[in-house]
Amino acid sequence: MSSELKINSIRDISNFSIGGKKGISNEKAEKPFGDVLKESIGEVNRLQNEAEKAAKDLALGRAENIHDVMISMEKASVSFRLMMQVRNKIIEAYQEVMRMQV
């Protein structure tokens, strides 16, 4: 009797749902790496611009809270350092591929 349950559960795999669709789909749901990279660079640029604006506002006396200015500057710094590390890893991977013998 238990073998029937196993067989039935295997047959019902077509009713399995991933992402709201029935069955297992081979569709590519992720964005291409280049698009993700462009969006990430855009986000780093946005954070850098926000930090620069916050620093200018602080210098001109328009910023009321120095903590917010420091937080925005630190966010920009951390995101830039992360972007540089990702760039370094991409360059290392490219160089490794170029060293491969065909």
N, C-alpha and C positions, 0 to 999 in steps of 0.2 A: 504494500500500500504506500509506503514512503517513497518508493521508486517512482510511482505515478505522480506524486506531488513534485518531485524534482523535474521530471520530464515536462509536466504542465507548466512549471515556472520557467523552464527554459524556452518553451514555445511562446510564452507570453512576453518575451523580450521586445517584441515589436510594439507593445503598449508602453514600454519604458519611455519616460519623458525627460528630455534635457532642454532647458531653456524654453519650456512651454510648447515644444514641438514633439510630436510623437515619433518614436524611433530614434535611432542614433544617426546624427547628421554629420556629414563630412564638410559642411559649410565652414568657411573661414570667418569667424566672428570677430577676430582681433583686427586691430588696425595694423597697417604695414609699419615696419620699424622706422622708416624714414619719417612718416607722419608723426609718430610718437616722439621722435627726436626733435622735430621742428616745433611741436607743441611745448616740449620741455624747455627748449631754448627760449621760446617766446615767454614762457612763465618766468624763467630766470631774468630775462630782460625786464619784464614787468615789475618784479620784485626790486631790481636794481633802481629802476626809475622811481618807484615809491619811496625807497630809502633816500634817494637823492632829494626828492621833493620834501620829505620829512626833515632832512638835515637843513635844507634852505629855510623851511618854515621855522625851525628852531633858531637859526641864526638871525632871522628877521623878527623874532619875538612873537610869531604867530602860533607856535606850538605851545600848548599849555602843559603837556605831560612829557617830560624827557624820557620816561620809561617806554612810551610807545615808539618814540624815535629810535631808541636803542634796540628795541625788539625788531622793528622793521629793518634796521641796518644789519642785525645779526641774522635775520631770515635771509636777506640778500646774500650775505657772506657765506652762509652754510650752503645755500642753493648753488652759488657759483662754484664753491669748492667741490660739491658733489658733481656738478656738470664737468668740471675739469678732470675728475677721477674717471667718469664715464668716458670722456674723450680719450684719456690715456689708455683705458682698457680696449677701446675700439681700435686705436692705433696699434697696440700690442697684438691684437687678434689679426689685424690686417698684415702686419709684419710676419706673423707666424704662418699665415696662409701663403704669403709670398715666398717663404723659405721652404715650403713643401716641395718635394720632388714629384714630378708628374710621371 
